[in-house]
Amino acid sequence: MTDSAAATIDLAMFPGQGSQRPGMAAAALDVFPEIARKVFSRAESATDLPLTELCVSGSKEQLTRTDITQPAVVTTSVAAWEGLRSTGFHPRAVAGHSLGEITALIAANVLEFESGLAIVRRRGELMAQVGELTGGAMAAIIGLETEQVERMCATATGLVEVANYNSPVQTVVSGDADGVNAVAAEAKRAGAKRAVRLDVGAAFHCSLMSTIEAEFAAELDRHEFRDPTITVISSITGTVVNDGEEFRRLLRSQLTRPVRWTQVMEVARQHDWHSHAELGPGKVLAGLVRAIDPVAVVATTATARHLLSLSDPSMSTLR
């Protein structure tokens, strides 16, 4: 596919939790039925979850469960990746947002698919436990500069920290309910366009997750981490990382560290990479990219038409 739309892609991006939606595997199963079925079969064997059924006909409530969401999103993204790779899809680099970091490591051959799924399954279970024990909340603050939100977190009553640097004017905060509510209220008073509580099962990427770091590290130690075979821009550091063992250390710290998506896209811009594809359910990352890089063109794989466009230039939806 040397002349396809896929040949023009600089960065393949993998979404995280929050991108799940009912029927999210339909596109990959329609466009690449044999490859996608094989991916889902392997995932079901590795996780002991009925992922095909969940990702085709599962309810919103089922897919919102953290222990199900995480393997479901990763498997859907890998199915799109493997299908496109069979047609000659060769981006210059990969990156993943939060959970999507693990998908990116699978794509870059740092982790075997089954190892990635085992890590993801354990990650989801542990995060769900934290959610049950501590509660917690997250909110997206839209329309204020990151530095303003950081100052609000520093002075708020309760525990609240920046969880996602999504764009220069979209910052996600995470912590206990009192802290998150306080920052959301202050952000509205300061002129934020929106301060939206997120429908998540726990307070991700904040110090509330520190209680599960040791257990998660034990899971990470069960698996081999190799050096990547394709450039990986880590959303944990916001830099290119090329050492497998460093990724092992980073995934442990990711539980309590913020997602640096703005920095990921700045690295892409420094390389003059402006053509991207979001592989997986939804189009959250596509929206963030356009907010960060006004000249970027972005494809998604959320529907069969969009997925087909990456292997058929006459149907290209890059824009």
Secondary structure, 3 states (H helix, E strand, C coil): CCCCHHHHCCEEEECCCCCCCCCCCHHHHHHCHHHHHHHHHHHHHHHCCCHHHHHHHCCHHHHHCHHHHHHHHHHHHHHHHHHHHCCCCCCCEEEECCCHHHHHHHHCCCCCHHHHHHHHHHHHHHHHHHHHHHCCEEEEEECCCHHHHHHHHHHCCCCEEEEEEEECCEEEEEECHHHHHHHHHHHHHCCCCEEEECCCCCCCCCHHHHHHHHHHHHHHCCCCCCCCCCEEEECCCCEECCCHHHHHHHHHHHCCCCECHHHHHHHHHHCCCCEEEECCCCCHHHHHHHHHCCCCEEEECCCHHHHHHCCCHHHCCCC
